[in-house]
Amino acid sequence: MSASKRETMSVCIKDLIQNMNLVIGCNIGCSYCYARNNCRRYHITDDFSVPEFYPGKLRLMGNPKPHNWLLTGMSDLAGWKDEWRELVFDKMRQNVQHQYLFLSKRPDLLHMSVTPDNGWFGVTVTSSKEKQRIDQLRENVGSTHLHVTFEPMFNDIGEVDLHGISWIVIGTETGKRKGKSVSEVSWVENLTEQAHRLNIPVFMKEDLVPIMGEANMVQELPQEFKDVLKQQGYDYK
């Protein structure tokens, strides 16, 4: 794939990275939380603010076909109990055919000096006031795979320190929330340029197509994710 443009139509990130919601629930309370809304709509749990662990889903890790898994699509890693996390980490080490992604908005609560080699640990940054989350991620999580998701963005993030970061994802707020924030072209371009100066791959989520235009979309993946997709029969450029 070109460093600046894709030669084909943009793809949905969910086609490349699948959700495995081992924990459902989060007590952070973001106003734009789609997971909480889905939980209420489909009556998944009684109280989304109280995370619940579903260990029966760990069997999915035993699938011999490699996958890129997002394990915090409906939770925040900082809200996981230690025993849940260690059980999941053990399973990850037993199933190295997969890559596993985690996200958190509270990296200050994470204290993990040792993590599985196939784990990717990231933070969500939505405004310039939250950039310290990246520093906290580096300080509190021992991993060679750190990533940052800038979604939704409520203002121009500005200059960011991306040293030690392996991947960034950029998006915009979706849904029909009153007063929702829409990412601006300059905000996206600023982050993309900073990442590319450090040779960090950038993935613009498909929701940015109406904002950026198809010709300007950048959808780069780390090599480890592309290797998984290739084993699935999808040679992602």
C-alpha positions as CSV (number, residue, x, y, z in Angstrom):
1,M,0.0,0.0,0.0
2,S,1.1,3.5,-0.8
3,A,2.3,5.5,2.2
4,S,-0.1,8.3,1.3
5,K,-3.0,6.8,-0.7
6,R,-4.7,3.5,-1.1
7,E,-5.1,2.1,-4.6
8,T,-8.4,0.4,-3.9
9,M,-11.6,1.3,-2.1
10,S,-11.3,1.8,1.7
11,V,-12.1,-1.1,3.9
12,C,-13.9,-1.4,7.2
13,I,-11.5,-2.0,10.1
14,K,-13.9,-4.7,11.4
15,D,-13.1,-6.8,8.3
16,L,-9.5,-6.8,9.4
17,I,-9.8,-6.9,13.2
18,Q,-12.6,-8.9,14.7
19,N,-14.2,-8.2,18.2
20,M,-13.9,-10.8,20.9
21,N,-15.8,-9.2,23.8
22,L,-14.5,-11.2,26.7
23,V,-15.5,-8.4,29.1
24,I,-18.6,-6.3,28.7
25,G,-19.1,-3.1,30.7
26,C,-17.2,0.1,31.6
27,N,-17.6,2.7,34.3
28,I,-15.9,5.6,32.6
29,G,-19.2,7.0,31.3
30,C,-18.3,8.6,28.0
31,S,-21.3,10.5,26.5
32,Y,-20.5,9.1,23.0
33,C,-20.1,5.4,24.1
34,Y,-21.6,3.2,21.4
35,A,-21.0,0.1,23.5
36,R,-23.2,1.3,26.3
37,N,-25.9,2.2,23.9
38,N,-25.7,-1.3,22.3
39,C,-25.7,-3.0,25.6
40,R,-28.9,-1.1,26.6
41,R,-30.6,-1.7,23.3
42,Y,-30.0,-5.4,23.2
43,H,-30.2,-6.0,27.0
44,I,-26.8,-7.6,27.0
45,T,-26.1,-6.9,30.7
46,D,-28.1,-5.5,33.6
47,D,-25.7,-2.6,34.3
48,F,-23.1,-1.6,31.8
49,S,-21.2,0.3,34.5
50,V,-20.3,-3.0,36.2
51,P,-17.9,-5.0,33.9
52,E,-18.8,-8.7,33.5
53,F,-16.3,-11.4,32.4
54,Y,-17.3,-14.2,29.9
55,P,-14.7,-16.8,30.2
56,G,-16.6,-19.2,27.9
57,K,-15.5,-17.1,25.0
58,L,-11.8,-18.0,25.6
59,R,-12.5,-21.1,23.5
60,L,-12.4,-18.8,20.4
61,M,-8.6,-18.4,21.0
62,G,-8.2,-22.0,20.3
63,N,-9.1,-21.5,16.6
64,P,-6.1,-22.6,14.6
65,K,-6.8,-20.1,11.9
66,P,-5.0,-16.8,12.7
67,H,-7.0,-13.8,13.6
68,N,-6.5,-10.2,14.7
69,W,-8.7,-9.8,17.7
70,L,-9.8,-6.7,19.5
71,L,-10.6,-7.8,23.1
72,T,-11.9,-4.5,24.5
73,G,-14.6,-3.5,22.0
74,M,-17.1,-3.2,24.8
75,S,-14.9,-2.6,27.8
76,D,-11.8,-0.8,29.0
77,L,-8.7,-2.8,30.0
78,A,-8.3,-0.7,33.1
79,G,-11.6,-2.0,34.3
80,W,-10.7,-5.7,34.1
81,K,-10.0,-7.5,37.3
82,D,-6.4,-8.8,37.6
83,E,-7.5,-12.4,37.6
84,W,-9.4,-11.9,34.3
85,R,-6.4,-10.3,32.7
86,E,-4.0,-13.0,33.8
87,L,-6.3,-15.8,32.6
88,V,-6.6,-14.1,29.2
89,F,-2.8,-13.5,29.0
90,D,-2.2,-17.2,29.6
91,K,-4.5,-18.1,26.8
92,M,-2.8,-15.6,24.5
93,R,0.6,-17.2,25.2
94,Q,-0.9,-20.6,24.4
95,N,-2.3,-19.3,21.1
96,V,0.4,-17.4,19.3
97,Q,-1.2,-17.7,15.9
98,H,-3.3,-14.6,16.8
99,Q,-2.6,-10.9,17.4
100,Y,-4.6,-9.4,20.3
101,L,-5.5,-5.7,20.8
102,F,-6.5,-3.8,23.9
103,L,-7.5,-0.2,24.5
104,S,-7.9,1.9,27.6
105,K,-8.8,5.5,28.5
106,R,-7.2,5.1,31.9
107,P,-3.6,4.0,31.4
108,D,-2.8,5.6,34.7
109,L,-4.5,2.6,36.3
110,L,-2.5,0.0,34.3
111,H,0.6,-1.5,35.8
112,M,1.8,-4.3,33.6
113,S,5.6,-4.7,33.3
114,V,5.3,-8.0,31.4
115,T,2.8,-8.7,28.7
116,P,2.4,-11.4,26.0
117,D,4.5,-10.8,22.8
118,N,1.4,-11.0,20.6
119,G,-0.5,-8.3,22.6
120,W,-1.0,-4.8,21.4
121,F,-1.8,-2.2,24.1
122,G,-3.2,1.2,23.3
123,V,-4.9,4.3,24.5
124,T,-7.7,6.4,23.2
125,V,-7.0,10.1,22.8
126,T,-9.9,12.4,21.9
127,S,-8.5,15.9,22.6
128,S,-5.3,17.8,23.1
129,K,-5.9,17.6,26.9
130,E,-5.6,13.8,26.9
131,K,-2.1,13.5,25.3
132,Q,-0.7,12.5,28.7
133,R,-2.4,9.2,28.2
134,I,0.3,8.3,25.6
135,D,3.1,9.0,28.2
136,Q,1.2,6.9,30.8
137,L,0.9,4.1,28.4
138,R,4.7,4.0,27.8
139,E,5.3,4.3,31.5
140,N,2.9,1.7,32.8
141,V,2.8,-1.0,30.1
142,G,5.7,-3.2,29.2
143,S,5.2,-4.1,25.6
144,T,6.9,-3.8,22.2
145,H,3.5,-3.1,20.6
146,L,1.9,0.1,21.7
147,H,-0.8,2.0,19.7
148,V,-3.0,5.0,19.9
149,T,-6.5,5.6,18.6
150,F,-7.6,9.1,18.0
151,E,-11.3,8.7,17.9
152,P,-13.6,10.6,18.3
153,M,-11.6,13.9,18.1
154,F,-13.1,17.0,19.8
155,N,-10.3,19.4,18.7
156,D,-7.0,19.5,17.0
157,I,-4.7,17.2,19.0
158,G,-1.6,19.2,18.0
159,E,1.9,17.9,18.4
160,V,2.2,14.5,20.0
161,D,5.1,12.4,21.2
162,L,4.8,9.1,19.3
163,H,8.1,7.6,20.1
164,G,7.7,3.9,20.9
165,I,4.3,3.8,19.2
166,S,3.8,1.0,16.6
167,W,0.5,2.1,15.0
168,I,-2.1,4.9,15.1
169,V,-5.8,4.7,14.2
170,I,-7.7,7.9,13.3
171,G,-11.5,8.2,13.1
172,T,-14.5,10.4,13.7
173,E,-17.6,10.2,15.9
174,T,-20.4,8.1,14.5
175,G,-24.0,7.7,15.4
176,K,-26.7,10.4,15.8
177,R,-25.7,12.0,19.1
178,K,-26.8,15.6,19.4
179,G,-23.8,17.9,19.1
180,K,-21.5,15.1,17.9
181,S,-18.0,16.1,16.9
182,V,-16.8,15.7,13.3
183,S,-13.1,15.4,12.7
184,E,-11.5,18.0,10.4
185,V,-9.2,17.3,7.5
186,S,-6.3,19.3,9.1
187,W,-6.6,17.4,12.3
188,V,-6.3,14.1,10.5
189,E,-3.5,15.2,8.2
190,N,-1.5,16.6,11.2
191,L,-1.5,13.3,13.0
192,T,-0.8,11.3,9.8
193,E,2.2,13.5,9.0
194,Q,3.7,13.2,12.5
195,A,3.3,9.4,12.4
196,H,4.8,9.1,9.0
197,R,7.9,11.1,10.0
198,L,8.6,8.3,12.4
199,N,7.6,5.5,9.9
200,I,4.6,4.6,12.0
201,P,1.7,3.1,10.0
202,V,-1.6,5.0,10.0
203,F,-5.1,3.6,9.6
204,M,-7.9,6.0,8.8
205,K,-11.2,4.4,9.6
206,E,-13.8,4.1,6.9
207,D,-16.0,6.7,8.6
208,L,-13.4,9.3,7.4
209,V,-14.1,8.8,3.7
210,P,-16.8,11.6,3.5
211,I,-14.4,13.9,5.3
212,M,-11.0,13.0,3.6
213,G,-12.2,11.8,0.2
214,E,-11.5,8.3,-1.0
215,A,-8.3,9.3,-2.8
216,N,-6.7,10.7,0.4
217,M,-7.5,7.7,2.7
218,V,-4.5,6.0,4.3
219,Q,-5.2,2.5,5.7
220,E,-1.9,1.0,6.8
221,L,-1.4,-2.0,9.1
222,P,1.6,-3.2,11.1
223,Q,3.3,-6.1,9.4
224,E,2.1,-8.5,12.1
225,F,-1.5,-7.9,11.2
226,K,-0.8,-8.2,7.5
227,D,0.9,-11.6,8.2
228,V,-2.3,-12.8,9.9
229,L,-4.4,-11.6,7.0
230,K,-2.2,-13.3,4.5
231,Q,-2.6,-16.6,6.3
232,Q,-6.3,-16.0,6.0
233,G,-5.9,-15.7,2.3
234,Y,-6.1,-11.9,2.2
235,D,-2.9,-10.3,0.9
236,Y,-3.3,-6.8,2.4
237,K,-1.0,-4.3,0.7
